């Protein structure tokens, strides 16, 4: 058996040792036998590490190396693994079946993509899921409802990547670069050849054009660089100074792009293509020593900690200003390693062992997501403009409401939400709120209000959870209130915990006896615990324990206990 080995060098090539020594001259923090080769790159989210192995398994480990769970996909898996901040893993079988697996290894939903994944699943700001196959992008809600599809005449050659406007970028084999917005709108640029990478970066602050509109840098295998301007769709790409070598990886943050080159250099580009700094990574050092000459796969992480270059042969860390901090040399590794916020490098070995290398003396902690401006980005689905019907004299006509709800339902069931999303969400919210007659009574029937909330949950944007939580608190009708709770559970994500707070405020008093309302709270709480990850789990369990107590209606006790048992089975 081969042994995965690591060597650390700080600036100046001074040897450093972390952890205990192992055979082969390297060091490790911990290791775990996998029973198979790692496919793709490990991914760290929700305080756990997940890997895909060639036996068709998705495995998760604690960051200290404890095995957590093993999900058997019952078929070969593509090497692309994406995880949400809640810990949901998105994987796909090679037959085109997309599977969402929650943070404790239980399947949440699956969908037929119609073809094998050709790139990683990308997650939007509100939890929506973009999945690429050879000639198609499909967009799903976090709970698995299809929002829209876009088909292409030519195959996808690179991407997708999330851009700074919340859409996705991808390249086609015919040389086109595409930006597809969150609601499916497509912007195209014709290029002489298919770009290797498309990087979204902010425009430098200036009064004209608007600094809020990001630009896209197209990096080609030849080293050519072009700037694409989404704010001016009729303008041609702007040719920028070329790169000294072909790009291996690229990542953007704010108004800069970090690029790793095949010659071993790492450089920082401005939006105008100016090289702000250039320095050598481990790739160049290994080639000078006669190793790593076949490096073709790389990844670059560019975040608040700095710039980190990852290949199967090692890793290098730089400050954002280009000062090299450390080099880690790896051997006998099966693919790209992953770098955790905890200062640990994780890699799968050719010996079917997962290794963790401690680098925490040289890794600054990541800024928390709540302090990251991108974490507060919005598609506007939580507060859309008024619907086209809002000022109509027929707004409260029962027949008109029924016809519009029927049309929205048909569009949702057909997976044709797309560009209608903001208009439909606005109409559904207005219908749920119902307006009021002069005497204070709602102007829309309970049945229409409940149906509107159910349809809102099928559109599924996580940005609507705060609105639903507020609506739930102030609504007086128990049936409508229960429908709001059910909608939150169907959407499935509650990043800030607002929904559970609203549920607790209503369900805590033991004198609340409305069974329909309490049943809905119990079911929605169980759904949030399954979907939303460890952050809400303990609060959700406390809620369910309270609802299972003997002072609650028996039907509510049974529902709460079923939810608790379901959660225990996941552990």
N, C-alpha and C positions, 0 to 999 in steps of 0.2 A: 504494500500500500504506500502511496506517496503521502507526504506530510506537507501541509500548508505552512509556509514560513513567512515571517515578517521581519524587516529591519527598519529601524527608525533613524533618521538623520535630521538634526536641526540645522539652521543656517550655519554655513561654514563646514558642513559634513562631519560634525562631531557625533559619534555614535551615541544613541540613547537607548535605554532598555525599559520596557514597561511590562509588568506582569511577570510570570515565571518562564524560565527557559524551557524550550521543547527541542526534540530531536530535529536537526536541520539548522540550528543556529538562530531560530526566530523566537518570538515570544507571543503568548496569547493570554487573554483575560479569562475566557472560558471557551469550551467547545462542546458540541452536541452531535452525536451520530444522526444522520438524516434518513438512511436507508435508500438513498437515490441521489442523483446529480441535481444541483440547483439549476433551474431554467430562468434566464433573465436576471434581474437585479432584486435583491431583498428590499423590502419597504418597511419603514418604521412609522407607525402612527399609534395614537392612543396608548402609549407606554407599552407597546409590544412590537415584535418583529415578525413579519410574515415572509415566507418563501414558497415558490412553486418548485416541485420536484418532478423529475421525468417519469415517475410512476403514476402521474395523474392526481397528485395530492397537493393541497394547500396546507402548510403547517405554520403554526404560530408559537412563538416563544416569548417569555418575559425578557426584559432587557438584562436580567441577571443570568439568563440561560435556562430557565425552567420551562420544560415543554408545557404548553397550554392546551392545544387541541390540534386535531388532524382532520381536515375535511377531504373526503374522497369524492372526486368529481365523476368517477365511473366513466372515464374516457381520457384520451390524451388532451393536455392543456397547451394552449399557446403560451409563449414565454413572457406575456405582458401582464403585469400586476399593478393595479392602482388601488389606493386605499384612501378613504375619506378621513377627515379629522376625527369623526366619531369612531373610526376603526372598521368601517365596512370595507370589505375587500371585493373588488370587481375582477373576475377572471372569466376566461372563455375557453370552452372546449374547441378542438380543431374542427368540429363539425358546425361551428357557428353558434353554439348555445352560450349566451352570456349569463353568468350567474353572479348574484350579489350574496355575499356571505357576511354575516354580522360579526361583531367583535368577540363573540364567544364561539364562533365556528358553526353557526346554524344558518342554513339557507333562508334568505328572505324572499327572493323571487328569481325567476329566470325568464329569458326572452330569446326568441329565434332571430338572429341577426341576418340570416339568409346567406351567410358566407363567413369565412374565417377572419378573425381580427388581423389587420395588417399594421397596426400600431397600438399604442397604449390607449385605454379609455381615459378621457379627460373629464374632470369634474368642474362644473360651472360654479359661480358664486353662491347660488341658492340651492345647491345640491343636485342640479340636473346633470345627466350623464350623456356625454357624447361618445359614441362608439363607431370606429372606422372599419369598414370592410373594403374590399378591393376597389369598388366603384360607388361607394355609398357612405354617407354619414347618417346615423340615426340618433335622435335625441330622446331620452327617457327622463321621467321624473325620478327622484330618489327612491320612490316606492315602486318603480317599474312600469309606469304607464307611458306609452309611446306618445310623444308630443308632435314630432314631425320626422320626415326623412328627406334627404336630398341625394339624388342619383347623378352620376357624372358619366360622360362619354368615354373618358380616359381613366386609367387606373391611378390611384393615389401612390405617389412615389416617396413622399416623406411627410412626417407629421402624424397626427395633429398636435398642435401646441396651443395652450390657452394664451390669448393675447390680453393686453392691459385694458381692453374695453369689454372683457368678459365674453368675447366670441372665441372662435378657434381659427387657427391658421393651418393650411396644408398646401402641399405642392402636388401637381399632377404630372404624369409622364410626358405630356405634350408641351411642358414648359410653363403652364399657367400656375400662378400663385393665387390662392383663394383665401379670403376672410369670410367666414360664415358667422353671422350674428347669433345671439342666443335664441332668437325666434325664427331662425332659418333663412334670413335674408343673405344673399350671396354677392360679394364684390370680387371681381377678377382683374388680374393684371397679366398681360402676355409678356413672357421673358424669353430670351434666346434659347435657354435650356432650363431643365427642371432644377430649382435650387435645392441644395442639400439641407439648408436650415432657413427658417423664417423666424426672426426674433422681434418681438414687439417691445418698443421702448418709448418713454415719454419724450415729447418734443421739448427742447430747451425753452424755458420761460421767455415769452416775448409777446407783445400785444397782438401781433398779426404774423402768422396764423395763431389760432387759439392753442395755448399750451396744454389744454386738457385733451386734445386729440393726439393719440399716440401715432407714431410712424412704425413702419416695418422694415427691417433690414433683411434683404435676401442675400444669403451667402451661398456661392456656387462651389462645386467640386474643383473648378479651375482656379479658385481664389478670387473670382470676380465678386464685386459687392454692388448692390443696388438699393436705393431707398424707395419704398412704396408709401404713398400718402393717402390713407383712407379718407381724409377730409376733402380731397380733390380727386374724385373717382375718374375724371376725364383726363387727368394728366398722365404723361408717360413716366415710367420708372426713371429715377435720377441715378446716373452712373457715379459711383464713389470710388476712391482709390482702392486698388486691389489688395488682397492679402498676400504675404510672402510665401504661403504654402496652403494646401487644401485644408479646410476646416474639418475637425473630427467631432466637435461638440460646441454648443453655444447656449447661452442663457442671458436673459435681460433682467434688469431691475432699474426702476426709475428711468433716467435718461442715458444709461450706458449698457453695453453688451460685453460680457466676458466670452472670449472665443479661444478654444484649444485647437492648435494646428498640428498637422501630421509631422512637422519637423521638431515637435517637442515644445514649441513656444506656447505661452499663454499671453494673450494681449487683451487690452480693454479698448473698446471702440466707443466714440461718441455718436450721437444721432447723425452727424455730418460725415461719419466715416473716419474721423481723425483718430489715430492711434495714441492713446493717452499714456500707456506704458506697455512694455513688453518684457517678459522674463522667461526663464526656462523652468519646465516642470520635470518630473521624474522620467517622462518619456524620452526627452533629449539625453539625459544622463545615462539611461539604460542603453540607448543606441550607441553612444560613445563607447560604452563598455562592451558592445557586441551583443546586447540582450534587447528584447522587445522590438525587434525590427519589423515584426508583423502586426503591430498594434493598429487596428482599424476601428475598434469600438471604444468610445470614451463617453463620459458624462461630466458635466460641470455644474456645480452648485454655486449659485451666486445669491447670497442673502446677507442678513445683518452681521453674520460672523465673518464674512470675507468671501474669497473665491476658493473653491476646492475642486481639484481635477481628479477624476477617478477613472482608472482602467483596470483590466484584469492583472496587470503587472505591478500596480501600486497606486499611490495617491499622493497628492501634494497640496499643501495649504498655503494660501497667500492672504495678506491683508487686502482690503479694497483698494489700497494704493499701490499694490504690486510687490510688496516686500515678502519674500518667501520665508515662511515660518518653519516648515517641516516637510520631510519626504518619508513616505512609507513604501518600502519595496516588498512586493508580494510575489510568491511563486507557487505553482501548482494550484491555481485558483480557476474555478470553472466559469467565471463570468465577472461582470462588474460588481464591485463591492458597494456597500451602502454606508453612509456616514450619519450617525445619530446625533441628536442635539446634546446627548450626554457625553460626547467626546469619545465615542467608541466606533471603530471601523469593523463592519461585519462582512464576511466573505464566505462563499461556499467553496470547499476544496474539491479537487479531483478525487480525493479519497472518500467522498460522500460524507464529509464532516462539515458542520457549520462552525466557523471560528469568529471570535470577537476579540479585537485588538484594542487595548485601552490607549487613547491619545489625549485624555482630558487635560493634561498639563499644557496642551498647545491649542485647544479648541475653546473659543469663547462661546458662552451660551447664546442660543437664539433668542431674539426679542419675542416676547409672548404675542400670540396671534391678536389679542385685543389691542395691542399697541401698533399693529401693522395696518397701514392705511388700506391695503388690498383686502383685509378681512372685513372692512366696513363698506366695501363696494356693493352696489345695488343695481339690479336690472329695472327697478321701478315697479315691479309687480306688487309690492306691498302697498304702494300708494299711487295707483294709476290715475290718469286724467279721467274726468267724468265720461261715462259712456255716451254714445250717440243718442241714446234714448232718454238721457237724464232730464232734458228740458222739454220732452215731448208731452203734449196734452194727453196722449194715450199711455203714459208711463205706468199708470196703475190699472190699466185695463187687463182683466184676467185673461182674455183670449190672446192679447198681444204677448203677455208674459209667458203664457203656455207655449206659444209658437216659438218664441225666442229661446226658451229653455230646451225645447225639442231640437232646435237647430244646433245649439251648443252641445247637447248630448250626442247628437249624430256626429259632429266634428270630432269630439273627444274619442268616441268609440272607433272612429276611422283613423285615428292618429294624425289628424289634420288640424292641430291647434295652431302651430306656427305663428304667422303674423297676426292672427286674431287674439293672441293671448291677453294683451293688455285690455283690449275692448271687452272681451268676455269676462275677465276677472272683475272689471269695473261694473259690468251689468250684474254679475252674480252678487257682488257685495251690496250694491244698491238694492237688489231684490231681497237679500237677507235682512238688511236694515229696515226695509218695509215702509219708511216714511210714516207719517201719522196724520190722522184726521184732526180737525180742530179740537175735538174732545180728548185727543191723546191716544186713540186706538190705532193699531197698525192698519195701513191701507192695503196690505197684501196678505193673502191667506197664509196660514201656518204651513200648509202643504207645499206651496210654492217657495216659501222661505227655507224649509227643510231641504227641498230638492236643490235649491241654489247652493246651499252649503255642501251638499254631497258632490255636486259638480265641481265646485271650487276645489275640493280635496283631490279630485281626479286630475286637475291641472297641476297641482302638487308643488308649487313653488314654496320653498322654505321661508321666503320673505313674507308670506301671508300668515305665518304662525303668530307673530306678535299681534297682528290685527285680530286674529281669531281668539287669542287669549283675552284681549281687551273686550271684544264682543261678548265672549262667554261670561265675563265678570258682570257686565251691565245688563245683559238680556234677562227679562223676567219670565218669559214663557218657557216652561220646563222642556217641552218637546224641541223647541228651537235651540235651547241651551244644550240639550243632549246631542243634537245634530252638530253643533259647533265643536263639542268635545270629540265626537267621532271623526270629524274632519281633521282635527289635529292629529289624532292617532293614525289616520290614513295617510297623511303627508309624511309622518314618521320621524321628522327631525325637529329638535327644539334646542338649538345651540346655546341659547342663553338661559334655558330653564324657566322661561316665562309661563309656559303652559302648565307645568306642574305647580308653580306658585298659584296660578289661578284655580286649578283643581283643589289644591289644599285649602284655599280660602273658602271654598264652597262646601267641601266635603268634611272638613274638620268638625264642625258642630254635629254632635250626635243626633240633634233633633231634625236634621235634614233627612226626610223619609221618602222623597220621590224616587221610586225604584228605577224608572227609566233614566233619570239623570245620573243616579249613582252607578247604574250598570254601564252607562256610556263612559263615565269617568274611569271606572275600573278597566274596561277594555282599552281605552285610549292610553292609560298609564302603562299597561302591559306592552302595548305597541311601541310606545316611546322608549321603554327600557330595552326592547329588542333592537330598535333601529338606532337610537341616539347614543349608544356607547356608555362607557363606564362613568362619565361625568354625571349622568342622571340616574344611574342604576340604584344607588343607595337611597336617594330621595324617593324614587319610584317604589322600591320595596317597602319603605316606611308607609307610604300612602296605601299600598295594597294590604299591608298588615292591619292598618286602621280600618279599612273597609271590610276586612274579614272578621272583625270582632263581633261578639254575640249581640251587641246592641244595634246592629244593622239588619235590614230585611234579609231573610234567608237567601233569596235569589242573588242579592248583592254579595253576601258572604261566599256563596258558591262560585260566582264569577271571579271574585278577587282571589280565591284559593286556586282556581284553575290557572289564572295568570301567574301566580307565584310558582305553581308547579311547573309551568312552562318555562319560567326563567331558571328554575333549579335544574331542569333537564339540560339547559344550555351550559351549565357549569359541570 
